Amino acid sequence: MPSDWGIAHLYRRAGFGADWATIQSKLAVPLADTVDELLDDVVDVTRPTFLDDDIGDWEKEYMLRDWWLDRMATSTKPLQEKMTLFWHGHFCSENEKVGDMRLMWDQNNLFRTNAFGNFRQLVHDMSLQPAMLIYLDGAYNDKWSPNENFARELMELFTIGVDNYTQADIVAAARAWTGHNIDDSVRPYTYEFRLDRHDTANKTFMGQTRAWDGPDIIDYLLQENTAKKTIAAKFVAAKLWTFFAHPNPPTAVVDALAQVLLDTDWDIKACLRALFLRSEFYSTTARRGLVRSPVEWLVAIMKATGLPMTDPGGDLPSFSAWEMDEMGQFLFEPPNVAGWKNNGAWLGTTQYWARSSWVYNYRWMFHETGFLEAEVQDVLDNTGLGSARFATAVDNALTAFGIYFPSDNTRNRLTAYVKKQYEAPNEWDHYAWYYISQLITLTPEFMLA
């Protein structure tokens, strides 16, 4: 049977964490059953109505970002949202160039509905999605002046990786994708195939001379050419492991996960199941191998405090994620088509300071919902517990933030701080809960994914 730390690790990586009661409830359940539950069928999501409002696109972008953060924090299918985030970083589009959040929503929900689906089909669907067509210059790609952007990134970043194609292959693929455009006479734009703009002549792609059409390129890479399909399977397997476990995945792990993709003809759910059941996923290297991205960090705080990013009813205060740009991860605005880097990219002084600044500005809202009052303040005020109350209050606060296995150093230093703050001879002596909330979110344990 699984261990409590193993279940906690699984829920942090395959979602955004879980409370202690949930973790305890899974200890008597076979690990495979828990993984299958996390991989249960995806749910359909209703398109946010504000996307149709007569407001600026930049407003829609902030609103959709907040909507998604709320969904990550509250969804009953957290792995579906985690995979949506993964695909958002794999098949990148940037709204600064796309300029229409309705198209970005369509792409976002394509990733959501195909979170655990067939990778080859997802590549097909993504390649004809208007946001991608605009972002990688396929919207007006024609036979008179073929644009190479999408053809290059399809191979380099989406399927087979660098050094597995030639410039001649890019040129041929660019010609194949001509005519796969958008209809800009309607709003929002839709995909349209323009035969008059398509290059119908023969092209030589990877040594094969045919009248290649764009979708044929995908099928050749992911189905027809066994060698390229194997390369692509290893490429995807390595990216999944890097996202969910740790960078620099072992060759044996990549090969095994790639074989699952090959054996199932690109079934992502089967690959994820194999990934979460591998012993290496629960190793010390994996448990300590990932820093939470700004999105994961913010969602973890939302889950812990129960506070939303938006509150339509106005009954609760709402967070703001304006600082996410300085943290380094602004949803719907990746830095480039390669997406966001991980780990060290989140630990620069600017990024770390942005996290500290954010929680400093918003920790007062925790008090609005009574967060940590009973767990911390009531315990501190109970002098009948003696000096033990300081460590108890810290333990309660750590648990509330989903830190179930703190290091002695973290626990001891927080305890010493709370004791000093509480015993300070000034009016702030009863605000230990207020300060500890900021400190906990910046501990190594909370920074780790």
N, C-alpha and C positions, 0 to 999 in steps of 0.2 A: 504494500500500500504506500501511497505517496506521503511525504513528510509535510509538515506545516510550512516550512520555508520553501519547499518545492512548489506547493500550491500557490503561495504568495507570489513567488517568482513568475509562475505561469500566468497568473491574472494580471500582473504588472506588464508583462510583455505582450500577451495576447489581448490586452485591453488597456485599461488605465488604473488598475488596482481593484482590490476588493476589501470589504470589511472583514474583521476577524471572525465574525459568526459564519460568514460564507466560507472562509478558508477552513474553519473547523468542521463544517458540514461535509466537506469533500474528503476528509481524511479516511473515511471508511468506504469510499467509492474508488473503484479501479481508475487509474490515471487515464486510461484510454476512454472511459466513459465521460470523464470531465472534459477531455479534449473534444470529444464528439459533440458534447453539449455546446461548447464554445463555437464549434463549426456548424452548428445547426443552420437550417435554411435561412437565407437573408430575408429581411422584411422590406416591403415597399414603403417609400417615403413620399409624403405629399409635398408637392412643389410649394415653396413659400409664396404667399400671395403678394408680399411686398415687392416681388420682382416685376409685378405689373403696374405698380404705382407710378404716378407721374412725378418722380424724384430723380435726382442726378444719379448717374451710374456709380459715382464714387460713394454715394450714400448706400446704394444697393450692395456695393462691395463690402463695406463695413458691417452692414446688417446681415449679409449672408455669412461673413466670417464669424460673427457672434452667434448666429443660428447654428453653425456647424460646431463651434466650441461647446455650446449648450448640449447639442446632440451627443457629442463624444462623452460628455460628463454624465448623461442621463439615459442613454440608450440601453435597452435590454439586450442588444446585440453589439457589445463593445468591439469585438473582433471585426465585425463588418465595418465599423468606422475606422478602426486601426488600419485595415487593408485599404480603405478609401484613401487614407492619408498616405499609405505606401504608394499606391498607384498615382496619386497626385504628385509625388516626388519622382516617380519613374517616367510617366508620360507627361512631362511638364508643359503647361501653357501659362502665360502671364497676362493678366487682364490689362496691364498698362498698354499692351499692344493689341489685344483682342478688342477691348473697348466695349464689351457688352456682357454684363453679369448674367444675363439670361442664358447666353451660350456657355458661360463658365459653370452655371448650375447644371446645364445639360451634361456637360463633361463630368462634373463632380458626381452626378447621380448615375452616369454610366459606370463609373468606377465602383459606386456603391452597389448597384444591382448585379454587377459582375465580379464582386469582391472575391468570391471563391470559385468562379466559373472556369471556363476554358480560356487559356492564355491566347491561343491562336485566334479565337473568335474575338477576344477583347482587342487584339492588335488590329484586326480588320475593322471593327466598329470605331475604334479610336482614330484610325487613319482617315475616316470620312466624316468625322465630327467637325462642325464648323469652327469651333474654337481652335482646334489643332490646325485646320487648314489655314486659318488666318495667321496663327502664331508662327508656323514654319513655312509660310509663303506659298502654300498650295492653292490659296483661294483663287488666284488668277494665273496659275501655272499653265503655260501653253506651249505648243510644239514649235513656235517660232523663237522662243527664248526660254528653254526649260530651266526651272529653278531647282538647284541641287539641295536646298536646305533639308527638306523632309526626307529625301532619299538617303542623305548622309546619316541623319539622326536615327532613322528607322533601323539602320544597321549598327551604328556606333553605340547608341545609348539605349535603344529599345529591345534589341534582339541578340546580336552576335558579338558586339564589342569591337574594340579597335583591333587593327592588324588582321582582320579576317575578311577583308574586301579590298578592292583597288579603286583608284580614282576612275578608271574606266567603268567599273561596276556602278559607281555613283552616277556617272553621266548616263548610262543606260537606264538605271532605275528612275532618274529624273525624267527622262523621256517617257518612260512607262506611266508615270503618274500625271502626265499632262492631261488636261481636260477634266480632271477630278477637282472641281471648283465649287464655288458657292453661288447661290442665287441671291444677289444683293438687291433685288427688286422688292423683296419682302422683308419685314422686320418681325422677329429676329431672322437673321440669315439662315438659309437652309442649304444642305448639300445638293449639288447639281452636277451631273455628268454632261459635259459639252463635247460631243463627238467631233464637232468642227475644230475644236482646239486640241484634240488628242492625236498624238503621233502614232499612226497605225502601221508604220513601217517596221521592218525587222530591226531588232536590237540585239547585241551580244552582251549578255549578263552572265558573269561567272562561267564563261566558256560556252554558254548555251545561246544559240541564235534563234530567236522566235519573234513573233509580233507581240512582245510582252505588254501586258496591261498592268497597272499598279497593283491590284490585289494578287496577281500572279506572283509578284515578287515575294509577298508575305508567305504564300503557300510553298514556294520553292525553298525559302529559308527554314520554315517551321514544319514542313511536311515531306516535300519531295526529295530534297538532298539530305541524305542520312547524316553525312559528316557535319553539315551546317546545323542541322537540327540538334545534333548532340552538343555542338558548341553553344548553341542558344540555350539549351536546357541547363548546361553548367553555368552560363552567364546569369540566367534567372535564379537558379538555385543559390548562387553565391550572393546575389543581391538580397534575396529573402533572408538568408542566414545573417547577413550583415545588419539588416534592419531589425530582426527579432532576437538575435543572439549576441554576436560580437563581430567586429571587423576581422579581416584576414582569416576566413573560415578554413578549417583543415581540408585538405584535398579529398580525403576519404568521405567526409561529410558531404561535400559538394557533389562528388561522384554518385553517392547513394541517393541524394535528393534529386539529382538530374535524372537518374534512372527511373525514379517514380514518375517524373514528368513524361519521360519517353514511353514507359509502359502503359500509362493512362491516356496517352495522346493529349497532354497538356492540361491535365486536371489539377488546378491550383489547390483545391480542397484536399486532395490526396497528398499533395506535397507538403502542405501545412501540417496535416495530421502526422506525417512521418517526421517532420521537423520538431514538433512539440513532444514527440515521444522518444526522441533520441537522448541517450544518456548525456551526450556532450552539451545538450541544451541546459542541463542542470549542473554543469560543472562550475567550479570556482571562476574559471575564465569567463564563462557566460554570465554568471551572476554579477560579476564586477566589470563586465565588458562594455556597457553602454551608459552614456550620460543621457538623461532625459532631454529631449528637444524642448524648446520653449513651449510648443503646443502641448506636449505631454506634461510638462511641469505645471502649466497653467490649469490644464484639465484636472490634474491630480489635486490641486488646491480647491478647485470647484467641487470635486467629489467629496473632499474632506469636510468642507465648510457647509455644503449644501446650498451655496449661493450661486445664482445664475449669472450668465453673462448679460442676459436680457430678461426682463420680467414684465410681460404684457399687462399683468394685473396691477402692477405698481405697488404690490404689498411688500416686496423685498427690495433692498438696495441692489444695484446692479454693478458688476465689474466693468472695467474698461480695458481693452486690449491695445490701446494706442501704442504702448511701449513695445509691442511685439516686433516692430521693425528694428528697434535698437537691440532687442534680444537676439535678432538674427533670423527669425522665421515669421514672415508675414504671409498668411494663407492667401492663395490666389495670386501671389506675386513672388514666385521663386526667383533666385538671383540670375538664373540662366536656364537653358534647356537641360543642363545636367542636374538640375535640382539642388537640394541642400546637402551639404556635407554633414558629417556627424561628429560626435565626441569632442575633439579638440576645437572644432568650430564654435562650440557653445561655451567654451571656457575662457575666452578672451576677457580682458578687463572690462571692455565696453559692454559685452554681453552679460557678464556676471553683475556688473553694476546696474544694468537695466532691470534685471530680475529683483535685485535688492531694492531698487527705487520703487518698482511696482508694488511689491508687498508692503513696503513702508507706507505707501500712500493709501493702500486699501485694507490694511489690517483692522482699521477701525470698524469696518463693516462686519467683521466676524462677531463683534459684540452685539450688533443689531439683531442677530439671530440667536444670541446666547451661546455661541460656539465657544467652548473651553471654559465657560463660567463654572458649570458644575464640576467639570473634570479637573479644573485647575484652581480657580479662585475659591470655590467652596472648600476644597481640600486644604488650601493654604490657610484659610480662615479658621479651620478646625484645629485649634491649638491643642486639643486633647490628644491628637496624633503625635505630638512632640516633633522632634526634628525629622522623623521619618516622612512627614507630610511633604517635604520638599522633593524628595525622590519619587514619592507616589504621584505628586502632581506632574512631574516631568514624564513619568511613565505613561500617565493618562494622556498627556498632550501628544507624545510620540505615537501612541496607538491611534489617537484621533486623526493623525496625519498619515496613517498607514505604515508607520515605521515600527515593525513588530520585533525586529532583531537589531537594535542599535549597538554600536560598539561601546565598550566601557568608556572610552575617551569622550564620545559624544554625550553619553548619559551623565557622566560625572561633571563635565564642564557645564552642561545645562543646569544641573542640580545646584552647582555652586553659584551660578549666575542668578537663578531664581531666589535662592536663599538671600544673597546679597541685596537683590532688588527689593524683595519683600520686607527686609529688615531695615531698609534705608529710612532715615528719619526725615522724611518729607512727604508731601501730598501725593507723590507717585508710588507710594509703597504698595498700593493695592492694584497696580497695573502690571504685575508680573505676567499675567496671561496675555496681555497686549504685546509685550516685547517678545515673549517666547515664541509666539506665532511666527514672527519674522525670522527669528533665529533658526527654527526648525526647518523652514522651507529652504534655507541656505546650507543645511548640513550635507555632508557627503552622502548620507543615506537617502535623503530626499532628492538629491541631484541625480542619483543613479536610477536608470530605468528599470 
